[in-house]
Amino acid sequence: MRLAICDDNRAFLRELGEHLCTLPLIESVAAFYTIESFLSSVEEGARYDAALIDLYWNQRRTGMDAAELLYAMSPDTRVVFVTGYSDRFVQQIFLRRSNLSGFLTKPVDPRLLRQNLEKIAAEKARRRETVTVLSRGSAVTLFVDEILSLESRDHTVLVRTASGTLPVYRRLDDMETLLPDGFFRCHRSFLVNLRQVRRVEQPDLLLRDGSRVPVSRARYAATREAFLRFVGQSI
């Protein structure tokens, strides 16, 4: 795993970097003392599987700003926020557009750090997980993580992805059985990929791409619980 760590405390940065280099799943660690140097490296073409970013910086930008800018340049990079001031940010971190995967408080618990990184590694492997469907007479293979939602309409299931919508001539119940964990029936006519949910609201869910999926009043509580449970597992 290619990892970036960003913190304005040089001693913490050095200590964390040395610890990370002892973990078998870490391929490389790039350390940054400023947000600008980290973002510049990404802008210049560096790619990281994950970034551990300090939330509080003694400057204009915060870790949330860095994560949002990172998302625009490298949306696949997972972010783990690290902070000694959890009470300042805990209610805000889900309101910004980012690929958030975890939240750690200082001093960092090595066990929780490892669990976060193992989850990210598993998610990276799962991105290769596919499902094959029949659409317009042809077999189409889709990456599971790229599916946004599925809608039952006129005896057809519309599978919506970031690149378009595919009609699949199967029942929504059949598709629900076919798909792996992480999909939830938020409405009688809709399945949503919880990996793609940014925020649970009513009467709909806000997805990472800015689109929305309806959630029924009867299934709102269960949908919210399923999302929080899924996020907790991801963290």
C-alpha positions as a printed NumPy array, in Angstrom:
array([[  0.   ,   0.   ,   0.   ],
       [  1.322,   3.461,  -0.951],
       [  0.718,   5.795,   1.958],
       [  1.009,   9.539,   2.585],
       [  1.097,  11.057,   6.071],
       [  0.532,  14.784,   6.644],
       [  1.094,  16.497,   9.977],
       [  2.696,  19.757,  11.172],
       [  4.239,  18.056,  14.212],
       [  7.622,  16.864,  12.94 ],
       [  8.268,  14.53 ,  15.889],
       [  4.874,  12.846,  15.461],
       [  5.388,  12.638,  11.705],
       [  8.785,  10.952,  12.127],
       [  7.516,   8.529,  14.783],
       [  4.429,   7.579,  12.769],
       [  6.464,   7.127,   9.597],
       [  8.942,   4.83 ,  11.333],
       [  6.109,   2.714,  12.747],
       [  4.313,   2.464,   9.405],
       [  7.47 ,   1.244,   7.677],
       [  7.443,  -1.811,   9.972],
       [  3.991,  -2.939,   8.769],
       [  4.088,  -5.652,   6.074],
       [  1.186,  -4.231,   4.062],
       [  2.913,  -0.84 ,   3.592],
       [  4.837,  -0.536,   0.341],
       [  5.966,   3.078,   0.737],
       [  5.427,   6.076,   3.033],
       [  5.684,   9.716,   1.943],
       [  5.715,  12.263,   4.791],
       [  4.598,  15.89 ,   4.435],
       [  4.969,  18.701,   6.945],
       [  2.613,  21.081,   5.076],
       [ -0.707,  20.675,   3.28 ],
       [  0.695,  22.532,   0.279],
       [  3.592,  20.125,  -0.218],
       [  1.262,  17.13 ,   0.014],
       [ -1.238,  18.519,  -2.49 ],
       [  1.602,  19.579,  -4.798],
       [  2.889,  16.01 ,  -4.882],
       [ -0.56 ,  14.765,  -5.926],
       [ -0.881,  17.517,  -8.515],
       [  2.48 ,  16.474,  -9.942],
       [  1.281,  12.887, -10.401],
       [  2.008,  11.064,  -7.135],
       [ -0.71 ,   8.544,  -6.283],
       [ -1.442,   7.156,  -2.834],
       [ -3.779,   4.375,  -1.776],
       [ -4.43 ,   6.216,   1.482],
       [ -3.508,   9.424,   3.282],
       [ -3.377,   9.98 ,   7.027],
       [ -4.128,  13.687,   7.434],
       [ -4.008,  15.767,  10.601],
       [ -7.277,  17.661,  11.002],
       [ -5.983,  20.725,  12.836],
       [ -3.243,  22.869,  11.295],
       [ -2.069,  26.183,  12.667],
       [ -2.87 ,  27.863,   9.353],
       [ -5.773,  28.879,   7.15 ],
       [ -6.44 ,  25.424,   5.723],
       [ -7.603,  22.413,   7.743],
       [ -7.296,  18.708,   7.135],
       [-10.873,  18.785,   5.827],
       [ -9.815,  21.324,   3.188],
       [ -6.915,  19.066,   2.206],
       [ -9.174,  16.008,   1.949],
       [-11.671,  17.877,  -0.218],
       [ -8.955,  19.112,  -2.59 ],
       [ -7.432,  15.626,  -2.655],
       [-10.794,  14.17 ,  -3.658],
       [-10.922,  16.445,  -6.693],
       [ -7.456,  15.333,  -7.823],
       [ -7.368,  11.695,  -6.681],
       [-10.86 ,  10.451,  -5.719],
       [ -9.663,   6.877,  -5.142],
       [ -7.264,   7.866,  -2.344],
       [ -8.798,   6.921,   0.997],
       [ -8.467,   9.414,   3.859],
       [ -7.954,   8.697,   7.55 ],
       [ -8.187,  11.815,   9.693],
       [ -5.841,  12.034,  12.689],
       [ -6.38 ,  14.617,  15.409],
       [ -5.814,  15.547,  19.003],
       [ -8.901,  17.791,  18.911],
       [-11.735,  15.417,  18.076],
       [-14.354,  17.613,  19.733],
       [-13.668,  20.413,  17.23 ],
       [-14.363,  18.453,  14.086],
       [-16.349,  15.297,  14.783],
       [-19.657,  16.874,  13.698],
       [-18.184,  18.38 ,  10.526],
       [-16.093,  15.692,   8.867],
       [-19.005,  14.07 ,   7.017],
       [-20.223,  17.378,   5.594],
       [-17.275,  17.851,   3.23 ],
       [-16.695,  16.007,  -0.018],
       [-13.922,  13.473,   0.575],
       [-13.118,   9.763,   0.388],
       [-13.251,   9.351,   4.152],
       [-12.324,   5.941,   5.522],
       [-11.372,   6.465,   9.163],
       [-10.825,   8.722,  12.168],
       [ -8.03 ,   8.325,  14.72 ],
       [ -7.235,  10.356,  17.824],
       [ -3.776,  11.128,  19.154],
       [ -1.881,   9.397,  20.598],
       [ -2.624,   6.921,  17.825],
       [ -3.482,   3.409,  18.965],
       [ -1.285,   1.081,  16.828],
       [ -3.994,  -1.587,  16.826],
       [ -6.651,   0.785,  15.499],
       [ -4.197,   2.184,  12.972],
       [ -3.467,  -1.29 ,  11.66 ],
       [ -7.167,  -2.141,  11.495],
       [ -7.855,   1.016,   9.479],
       [ -5.103,   0.176,   7.016],
       [ -6.201,  -3.45 ,   6.73 ],
       [ -9.724,  -2.269,   5.925],
       [ -8.423,   0.029,   3.21 ],
       [ -6.308,  -2.785,   1.764],
       [ -9.371,  -5.053,   1.724],
       [-11.439,  -2.342,   0.036],
       [ -8.725,  -1.899,  -2.57 ],
       [ -8.84 ,  -5.617,  -3.337],
       [-12.64 ,  -5.522,  -3.422],
       [-12.586,  -2.822,  -6.093],
       [-11.698,  -5.629,  -8.464],
       [-14.893,  -7.457,  -7.434],
       [-17.252,  -7.655, -10.383],
       [-20.785,  -8.68 , -11.25 ],
       [-21.945,  -9.731, -14.725],
       [-25.424,  -8.838, -15.974],
       [-27.313,  -9.266, -19.237],
       [-28.21 ,  -5.947, -20.865],
       [-29.678,  -5.533, -24.357],
       [-28.708,  -9.081, -25.221],
       [-25.053,  -8.737, -24.178],
       [-23.202,  -9.814, -21.049],
       [-21.769,  -6.761, -19.29 ],
       [-19.281,  -6.976, -16.422],
       [-19.397,  -4.154, -13.877],
       [-17.091,  -3.3  , -11.012],
       [-19.157,  -3.471,  -7.843],
       [-17.771,  -0.239,  -6.393],
       [-18.781,   1.668,  -9.539],
       [-22.473,   0.814,  -9.165],
       [-24.391,   3.721,  -7.64 ],
       [-27.918,   2.37 ,  -7.395],
       [-30.487,   0.061,  -8.964],
       [-34.077,   1.027,  -9.749],
       [-36.994,  -1.245, -10.6  ],
       [-39.054,   0.306, -13.388],
       [-41.525,  -1.26 , -15.864],
       [-40.338,  -4.864, -15.368],
       [-36.712,  -3.715, -15.841],
       [-33.921,  -2.96 , -13.391],
       [-31.963,   0.175, -14.258],
       [-28.388,  -0.221, -13.027],
       [-26.87 ,   3.224, -12.645],
       [-23.098,   3.677, -12.649],
       [-20.828,   6.698, -12.883],
       [-20.544,   6.137, -16.64 ],
       [-24.216,   5.584, -17.464],
       [-27.332,   3.476, -16.935],
       [-27.861,  -0.119, -18.058],
       [-31.293,  -1.801, -18.384],
       [-31.247,  -5.331, -16.973],
       [-34.201,  -7.632, -17.527],
       [-34.36 ,  -9.157, -14.067],
       [-36.355,  -8.512, -10.934],
       [-34.896,  -6.246,  -8.276],
       [-35.204,  -9.117,  -5.785],
       [-32.971, -11.243,  -8.048],
       [-30.383,  -8.454,  -8.31 ],
       [-30.387,  -8.015,  -4.542],
       [-29.486, -11.698,  -4.186],
       [-26.81 , -11.467,  -6.882],
       [-24.979,  -8.471,  -5.413],
       [-22.449,  -8.72 ,  -2.529],
       [-22.786,  -7.124,   0.909],
       [-22.95 ,  -3.342,   0.898],
       [-26.18 ,  -2.916,  -1.077],
       [-29.341,  -1.964,   0.803],
       [-33.032,  -1.796,  -0.11 ],
       [-33.75 ,   1.815,   0.863],
       [-37.06 ,   1.904,  -1.037],
       [-39.426,  -0.669,  -2.506],
       [-38.082,   0.19 ,  -5.959],
       [-34.455,   1.068,  -5.148],
       [-31.246,  -0.62 ,  -4.046],
       [-28.376,   1.675,  -3.095],
       [-24.672,   0.93 ,  -2.913],
       [-23.73 ,   2.026,   0.621],
       [-20.14 ,   2.523,  -0.57 ],
       [-21.45 ,   5.427,  -2.643],
       [-23.585,   7.107,   0.047],
       [-22.295,  10.416,   1.309],
       [-25.155,  11.331,   3.647],
       [-28.492,   9.831,   4.745],
       [-31.285,  12.375,   4.583],
       [-35.02 ,  12.332,   4.026],
       [-36.656,  11.991,   1.576],
       [-33.495,  10.808,  -0.184],
       [-29.849,   9.751,   0.083],
       [-27.045,  11.987,  -1.123],
       [-24.458,  10.006,  -3.091],
       [-20.773,  10.795,  -3.596],
       [-21.349,  12.022,  -7.162],
       [-23.965,  14.533,  -5.954],
       [-26.974,  12.57 ,  -7.212],
       [-29.807,  11.396,  -4.972],
       [-31.704,   8.159,  -4.374],
       [-35.122,   8.143,  -2.681],
       [-35.501,   6.511,   0.721],
       [-38.995,   5.611,   1.871],
       [-40.304,   6.838,   5.208],
       [-40.864,   3.242,   6.338],
       [-37.237,   2.281,   5.555],
       [-35.486,   5.454,   6.665],
       [-34.457,   4.236,  10.144],
       [-33.228,   0.881,   8.827],
       [-31.338,   2.585,   5.987],
       [-29.649,   5.002,   8.37 ],
       [-28.697,   2.154,  10.701],
       [-27.341,   0.079,   7.795],
       [-25.257,   3.023,   6.547],
       [-23.797,   3.8  ,   9.986],
       [-22.997,   0.137,  10.502],
       [-21.336,  -0.049,   7.085],
       [-19.301,   3.118,   7.719],
       [-18.268,   1.739,  11.095],
       [-17.048,  -1.466,   9.473],
       [-15.145,   0.567,   6.88 ],
       [-13.507,   2.595,   9.601]])
